Amino acid sequence: MAAALARAGVETRGFDLSASLIEAAASDGVLAAKSLRDAIEGADVAITMLQSGDQTLAVWREIAPQARGELLIDCSTIDVESASAAHHLAQESGALSVDAPVSGGVAGARAATLTFMCGGAEEALAAAKPILEHMGAHVLHCGGAGMGQAAKICNNLMLGVTMIATAEAFVLAEKLGLSHRALFEAASISSGQSWSLTSYCPVPEMTPASPANHDYKPGFMTALMLKDLRLAQEAAARAGAASPLGAAATQLYALHESAGQGGADFSSIIRLIRGE
């Protein structure tokens, strides 16, 4: 994503706790920063992408005081409450803020075709959109503070469940003697059609972008899908919403991760369904 900004001619400084990631970004035209403070010094916009709400808030507590009158964008996938707290930190410092989690995975980031699901004020989104459009094909305003995270959590709940259902169908087809190709061609133009089938099929040689073609190299890791499903379950519990399929999917991905598949693409869940 940082490389896409650099390619677009946006002066982009980057910092990460991993020196190797800073070096990789630098090879793509990103200016290597020596620290978090160095990365945002004098910047008009600061973009964060972290693994948890706690990490996001820790970073925003450090950068928000430096960002008076500027724009803060968080592209992490975190809980709605943490996202709302981050917006509050920005507001206290007089900065505009947007929560903008992404969909599209590593391939979408490299191709700058991500979808950004954004929460925040109209003024903040108007300021963020030209920047986000350098990294993505779709920038959607989902509502006020935290609603980008709400949209992402709900989206990935659907994705996790449909991938399991798609994997189950292919394993059943295998048991019945039906070829992968026959099921794919029938379901992809019938009522079983889904993104999990036609864009990210969990068996090889059906779709060009499928990690199944490369022994489930991610893509979108099982560990990250499990994190997002747990966020959805926590959100459902707080909201009093029933989520029985989400609960089942969370348990299955937890089993898959415990079997050493946390670093594999989430579509590798078909291995668990097969009993491998």
C-alpha positions as CSV (number, residue, x, y, z in Angstrom):
1,M,0.0,0.0,0.0
2,A,2.8,2.4,0.8
3,A,4.5,1.4,-2.5
4,A,1.3,2.3,-4.3
5,L,1.4,5.8,-2.8
6,A,5.0,6.2,-3.8
7,R,4.3,5.1,-7.3
8,A,1.5,7.7,-7.5
9,G,4.1,10.4,-6.7
10,V,3.0,10.9,-3.1
11,E,6.0,11.5,-0.9
12,T,5.7,8.6,1.5
13,R,7.7,7.9,4.6
14,G,7.3,4.5,6.3
15,F,8.2,3.0,9.7
16,D,7.8,-0.5,11.1
17,L,9.2,-2.3,14.1
18,S,10.7,-4.8,11.6
19,A,13.8,-3.4,9.9
20,S,13.3,-5.9,7.0
21,L,9.9,-4.5,6.2
22,I,11.3,-0.9,6.1
23,E,14.0,-2.1,3.7
24,A,11.4,-3.8,1.5
25,A,9.3,-0.6,1.4
26,A,12.4,1.5,0.6
27,S,13.1,-0.7,-2.4
28,D,9.6,0.3,-3.6
29,G,10.3,4.0,-3.3
30,V,9.1,4.6,0.3
31,L,11.4,6.8,2.3
32,A,12.7,4.9,5.3
33,A,11.9,6.6,8.6
34,K,14.1,6.0,11.7
35,S,11.1,6.1,14.1
36,L,7.4,6.6,14.3
37,R,7.9,10.3,15.2
38,D,10.3,10.7,12.2
39,A,7.7,9.1,9.9
40,I,5.0,11.6,10.6
41,E,7.1,14.7,11.2
42,G,5.6,17.4,9.0
43,A,3.2,15.0,7.2
44,D,-0.2,16.1,6.0
45,V,-1.6,12.5,6.5
46,A,-0.6,9.6,8.8
47,I,-1.8,6.1,7.9
48,T,-1.6,3.2,10.4
49,M,-2.1,-0.5,9.8
50,L,-1.7,-2.7,12.9
51,Q,-2.8,-6.0,14.3
52,S,-5.1,-5.1,17.2
53,G,-7.1,-2.3,18.8
54,D,-4.5,-2.0,21.6
55,Q,-1.7,-1.5,19.2
56,T,-3.7,1.1,17.2
57,L,-4.5,3.1,20.3
58,A,-0.9,2.9,21.6
59,V,0.3,4.4,18.3
60,W,-2.4,7.0,18.0
61,R,-1.7,8.2,21.5
62,E,1.8,8.9,20.3
63,I,1.0,10.5,16.9
64,A,-2.3,12.3,17.6
65,P,-0.6,15.2,19.5
66,Q,1.7,15.7,16.5
67,A,-1.2,15.7,14.0
68,R,-3.0,18.9,15.0
69,G,-5.2,19.9,12.1
70,E,-4.0,17.0,9.9
71,L,-5.6,13.7,8.9
72,L,-5.2,10.4,10.6
73,I,-6.3,7.2,8.8
74,D,-6.3,3.7,10.4
75,C,-6.5,0.8,7.9
76,S,-6.3,-1.9,10.6
77,T,-9.1,-4.4,11.2
78,I,-10.0,-3.9,14.9
79,D,-13.0,-3.8,17.2
80,V,-15.5,-0.9,16.8
81,E,-14.9,0.3,20.4
82,S,-11.1,0.8,19.8
83,A,-11.8,2.5,16.5
84,S,-14.2,4.9,18.2
85,A,-11.6,5.6,20.9
86,A,-9.0,6.4,18.2
87,H,-11.4,8.9,16.6
88,H,-11.7,10.5,20.0
89,L,-7.9,10.8,20.4
90,A,-7.8,12.5,17.0
91,Q,-10.7,14.9,17.9
92,E,-9.0,15.9,21.1
93,S,-5.9,16.9,19.0
94,G,-7.9,18.8,16.4
95,A,-7.2,16.3,13.7
96,L,-9.6,14.7,11.2
97,S,-9.8,10.9,11.3
98,V,-11.1,7.9,9.3
99,D,-11.3,4.2,10.2
100,A,-10.7,2.6,6.8
101,P,-10.1,-1.2,7.0
102,V,-9.5,-2.9,3.7
103,S,-10.6,-5.9,1.7
104,G,-8.7,-7.4,-1.1
105,G,-5.7,-9.1,0.5
106,V,-2.1,-9.0,-0.5
107,A,-3.0,-9.2,-4.2
108,G,-5.3,-6.3,-3.9
109,A,-2.7,-4.3,-2.1
110,R,0.0,-5.0,-4.7
111,A,-2.4,-4.1,-7.6
112,A,-3.9,-1.1,-5.8
113,T,-7.4,-2.5,-6.2
114,L,-8.4,-2.7,-2.5
115,T,-11.8,-1.8,-1.2
116,F,-11.7,0.7,1.7
117,M,-14.7,0.6,4.1
118,C,-14.6,4.0,5.8
119,G,-16.1,5.4,9.0
120,G,-15.9,9.0,10.0
121,A,-17.2,12.5,9.3
122,E,-18.0,13.6,5.7
123,E,-15.2,16.2,5.9
124,A,-12.7,13.6,7.0
125,L,-13.7,11.2,4.2
126,A,-13.4,14.0,1.6
127,A,-9.9,14.6,2.8
128,A,-9.0,10.9,2.9
129,K,-10.5,9.8,-0.4
130,P,-7.8,11.2,-2.8
131,I,-5.2,9.4,-0.8
132,L,-7.1,6.1,-0.5
133,E,-7.8,6.1,-4.2
134,H,-4.1,5.7,-4.9
135,M,-4.3,2.4,-3.1
136,G,-7.7,1.0,-3.9
137,A,-10.5,0.8,-6.5
138,H,-13.4,1.4,-4.1
139,V,-13.6,3.9,-1.2
140,L,-17.0,3.5,0.5
141,H,-18.4,5.7,3.3
142,C,-20.2,3.3,5.7
143,G,-21.2,5.9,8.3
144,G,-19.8,7.6,11.4
145,A,-16.8,6.7,13.6
146,G,-16.2,3.0,13.8
147,M,-18.7,2.1,11.0
148,G,-15.9,1.1,8.6
149,Q,-14.8,-1.5,11.2
150,A,-18.4,-2.6,11.6
151,A,-18.7,-3.2,7.8
152,K,-15.4,-5.0,7.7
153,I,-16.3,-7.3,10.6
154,C,-19.7,-8.2,9.0
155,N,-18.0,-8.7,5.6
156,N,-15.4,-11.1,6.9
157,L,-18.0,-13.0,8.9
158,M,-19.7,-13.7,5.6
159,L,-16.4,-14.6,4.0
160,G,-15.3,-17.0,6.7
161,V,-18.6,-18.8,6.7
162,T,-18.9,-19.0,2.9
163,M,-15.4,-20.3,2.5
164,I,-16.1,-23.2,4.8
165,A,-19.4,-24.0,3.0
166,T,-17.5,-23.9,-0.3
167,A,-14.8,-26.2,1.0
168,E,-17.5,-28.6,2.4
169,A,-19.2,-28.7,-1.0
170,F,-15.9,-29.6,-2.8
171,V,-15.1,-32.3,-0.3
172,L,-18.6,-33.8,-0.7
173,A,-18.1,-33.7,-4.5
174,E,-14.8,-35.6,-4.1
175,K,-16.6,-38.3,-2.0
176,L,-19.4,-38.5,-4.6
177,G,-17.0,-38.8,-7.5
178,L,-17.9,-35.4,-9.0
179,S,-14.9,-33.6,-10.5
180,H,-13.8,-30.2,-9.2
181,R,-14.3,-28.7,-12.6
182,A,-17.8,-30.0,-13.0
183,L,-18.9,-28.6,-9.6
184,F,-17.1,-25.3,-10.3
185,E,-18.8,-24.8,-13.7
186,A,-22.2,-25.7,-12.4
187,A,-22.1,-23.7,-9.1
188,S,-20.4,-20.7,-10.5
189,I,-23.5,-19.9,-12.7
190,S,-26.1,-21.2,-10.2
191,S,-27.4,-20.3,-6.8
192,G,-24.3,-21.6,-5.0
193,Q,-22.2,-18.8,-6.6
194,S,-20.1,-16.7,-4.2
195,W,-16.8,-14.8,-4.1
196,S,-15.2,-17.7,-2.3
197,L,-16.1,-19.9,-5.3
198,T,-15.5,-17.7,-8.3
199,S,-12.6,-15.5,-7.1
200,Y,-10.8,-17.6,-4.5
201,C,-11.8,-21.2,-5.0
202,P,-10.3,-23.5,-2.3
203,V,-9.2,-26.1,-4.9
204,P,-6.5,-25.5,-7.5
205,E,-6.8,-24.7,-11.2
206,M,-10.3,-23.2,-11.0
207,T,-9.5,-19.5,-10.6
208,P,-6.3,-17.7,-11.4
209,A,-5.9,-15.8,-8.2
210,S,-6.6,-18.7,-5.8
211,P,-3.9,-19.5,-3.2
212,A,-4.8,-23.2,-3.8
213,N,-2.8,-22.9,-7.0
214,H,0.3,-22.3,-4.9
215,D,-0.1,-24.7,-1.9
216,Y,-2.2,-22.1,0.0
217,K,0.5,-19.4,0.3
218,P,-1.4,-16.4,1.6
219,G,-3.3,-14.3,0.5
220,F,-5.1,-13.8,3.8
221,M,-3.8,-15.9,6.6
222,T,-5.9,-18.3,8.6
223,A,-4.7,-16.5,11.8
224,L,-6.1,-13.2,10.4
225,M,-9.4,-14.7,9.5
226,L,-9.6,-16.2,13.0
227,K,-8.9,-12.8,14.5
228,D,-11.7,-11.2,12.4
229,L,-14.2,-13.9,13.2
230,R,-13.4,-13.5,16.9
231,L,-14.0,-9.7,16.5
232,A,-17.4,-10.5,14.9
233,Q,-18.3,-12.8,17.8
234,E,-17.3,-10.2,20.3
235,A,-19.4,-7.6,18.5
236,A,-22.3,-9.9,18.2
237,A,-22.2,-10.6,22.0
238,R,-22.1,-6.9,22.8
239,A,-24.9,-6.1,20.4
240,G,-27.1,-9.1,21.4
241,A,-27.1,-10.5,17.9
242,A,-27.3,-14.2,17.1
243,S,-24.3,-15.6,15.2
244,P,-24.5,-19.4,15.2
245,L,-22.7,-19.9,11.9
246,G,-20.1,-17.3,12.9
247,A,-19.5,-19.2,16.1
248,A,-19.1,-22.5,14.3
249,A,-16.7,-20.9,11.8
250,T,-14.6,-19.4,14.6
251,Q,-14.3,-22.9,16.2
252,L,-13.2,-24.5,12.9
253,Y,-10.6,-21.8,12.1
254,A,-9.3,-22.1,15.7
255,L,-8.9,-25.9,15.2
256,H,-7.2,-25.2,11.8
257,E,-4.8,-22.7,13.4
258,S,-4.0,-25.1,16.3
259,A,-3.0,-27.7,13.7
260,G,-0.2,-25.5,12.5
261,Q,-2.1,-23.8,9.6
262,G,-2.2,-20.2,11.0
263,G,0.3,-19.0,8.4
264,A,-1.5,-20.7,5.5
265,D,-4.2,-19.0,3.5
266,F,-7.6,-19.2,5.1
267,S,-8.9,-21.1,2.1
268,S,-6.7,-24.0,3.3
269,I,-9.6,-24.8,5.7
270,I,-10.5,-27.4,3.1
271,R,-7.6,-29.4,4.5
272,L,-9.4,-29.5,7.9
273,I,-12.7,-30.5,6.2
274,R,-10.9,-33.3,4.4
275,G,-9.5,-34.5,7.7
276,E,-5.9,-33.8,6.6
